[in-house]
Amino acid sequence: MPLFHDSSSRTGALLAVAAVACLCGCSATKQARDVEPSGFLGSYSSLRKGKGEEPLLVYANPAADCRKYTKVMIDPVTLWAKSGDSWLQKLEPKDRDMLRKLGTDTLLDVMNKARFEVVSRPGPDVMRVRLALTEAEKANVLLKEGTVLAPYVTAPAALYSETTGQALFTGDAAFELEILDSLTGQRMYAAADKRVGKLDVRDFHEWDDVKEAFKSWGERGARRLVQCRMTGSFVSSPKEQSFEEKIDDNVP
């Protein structure tokens, strides 16, 4: 049974999804200053620096028509370590499984919000999504808590954040993603992004910064795909930073 009976009802439903996706609070993470390519995407020559709410590195094929796709194949989420000293290389099996599940659940949620049917076989109306987590460092909970609560470390913490772009003892996560035509393998979209934790008194679980990063990526991904289905283009219109993101830039 089709999800939408006519174009007007379909557009109205997608606009409603976009509106709901925009109703999110200020994130406990912020976009990092840069991200280092891991090799997962193979070629990075076509990726440019992102603007506004875009990922740090992004490519969108201007010739690809997003509206022809109604279904999606999702490859198993990969943990792709850039080097032997990567945090990913040192994780326990239970943490690796948790991160893979987190990535898979995020993708499924995004596709559900954007009204894509998840399938297991390629087809003319099927796109294929590949996702790799390329960095995932958990926060040092005790030291992060001390930095938040101890007044005498406020100035050094602020200086460290200004110098490095990341607050003391917080976690971080980076991903690379590619959307392909499932039959031809043509690249229609690719991105690499990284988010880092901020000093936050609300919680101190060691993986919270990584989970918040995926939450933010999921919200932005849903908005992008909803717009893609309405306009037909994988190319996003660069936007000025939202008020929340301007705050993010000035909060450790």
Secondary structure, 3 states (H helix, E strand, C coil): CCCCCCHHHHHHHHHHHHHHHHCCCCCCEEECCCCCCCCCCCCCCCCEECCCCCCCEEEECCCCEHHHCCEEEECCCEECCCCCCCHHHHCCHHHHHHHHHHHHHHHHHHHHHCCCEECCCCCCCEEEEEEEEEEEECCCHHHHHHHHHCHHHHHHHHHHHHHHCCCCCCCEEEEEEEEEECCCCCEEEEEEEEEEECCCCCCCCCCHHHHHHHHHHHHHHHHHHHHHHHHCECCCCCCCCCHHHHHHCCCC
